[in-house]
Amino acid sequence: MAEYGDPADWHTRESLRTPTDPESGDAAIWEEADSIPDDLLTTLLFVAKDAVLASAPALPADYPAGKCPPAYRLAHMMQTRNLCNAVAVDAG
């Protein structure tokens, strides 16, 4: 599994809204996530995860359940942001 990096968790509302190191004073990885209603952000995360899994290479059968490679985690956040931007433009 080394070629995939250390297994990571998929993003959640909290992981997008909370700084990686709250002690440092750094911003969350996606500050605008705070302004998105919980239900919408949950839906965006669900759809984005499906999109990542549909377009990414299949993981080995022995990959830890519920985990993803760091690259998939980054893609999950980026796809969630893209979907949010599309919804905002569509609603505007």
Secondary structure as UniProt FT lines:
FT   HELIX           2..4
FT   STRAND          8..9
FT   HELIX           13..17
FT   HELIX           22..24
FT   TURN            29..30
FT   HELIX           31..35
FT   HELIX           38..55
FT   TURN            61..62
FT   TURN            65..66
FT   STRAND          67..68
FT   HELIX           70..91
//
